[in-house]
Amino acid sequence: MTVRLNPAELAVRLNARWKQGLPALAWQVLADCNAYARDDTGALIRSSRGASDLGQGRLAWSTPYARRVYYTGTPSRLHNPAASLRWCEKAKAARLTAWRSQAARILGGGDP
């Protein structure tokens, strides 16, 4: 039996799968991050939906205060009891395994 691998073809196929699946993965990561974001008026979370480029896997929060409240202060937990500083790091700590599994499925593999 002979097995021949074409690395260029493999790279093209993986890239195509990644481009197709990345928006769904980015949407999931965004939702998971927003689960820990401050939610006093809803503006911060709403801003992420418009400012993020899911097709490129780029997440962003575009309020003038987003950077400041990501790193400093005391998050109000009135509207979101899970609110935290550095909300994406908090989501990553809780959900990284699930994100990796979703990425593996996108690329045609099973769970890592």
C-alpha positions, 0 to 999 in steps of 0.5 A, spaced: 500 500 500 502 506 498 500 513 501 501 519 498 500 526 501 500 532 498 501 538 503 499 543 498 492 540 497 492 539 505 493 546 506 488 548 501 483 544 504 484 546 511 484 553 510 477 552 506 474 549 512 477 554 517 474 560 513 468 556 513 467 555 520 471 560 523 465 565 524 461 560 528 467 559 533 468 566 533 461 567 535 461 562 540 467 565 543 464 572 543 458 569 547 462 566 552 466 572 553 460 577 553 457 572 559 462 575 563 462 582 561 459 588 565 452 589 563 450 596 566 446 598 560 447 593 555 451 598 550 458 594 552 455 587 549 451 590 544 458 594 541 461 587 541 456 585 536 458 590 531 465 592 532 467 584 531 469 581 525 467 574 526 470 572 519 477 574 521 476 571 528 477 578 531 473 580 537 472 587 539 468 592 544 467 599 541 465 603 547 469 609 549 470 606 556 471 598 554 478 598 555 478 601 561 473 597 564 476 591 562 482 592 566 480 596 572 474 598 577 469 593 580 464 590 575 457 591 577 453 585 578 446 588 578 445 586 571 450 580 570 452 576 576 458 573 573 461 580 571 468 580 571 474 584 570 478 581 563 472 578 561 475 574 555 480 571 560 475 569 565 471 566 559 478 562 556 479 559 563 472 556 563 471 554 556 478 553 552 477 546 552 470 547 548 473 552 544 479 547 542 474 541 541 469 546 536 476 548 532 478 541 531 471 539 529 471 545 524 478 542 521 475 535 520 477 532 526 474 529 533 475 532 540 482 533 541 
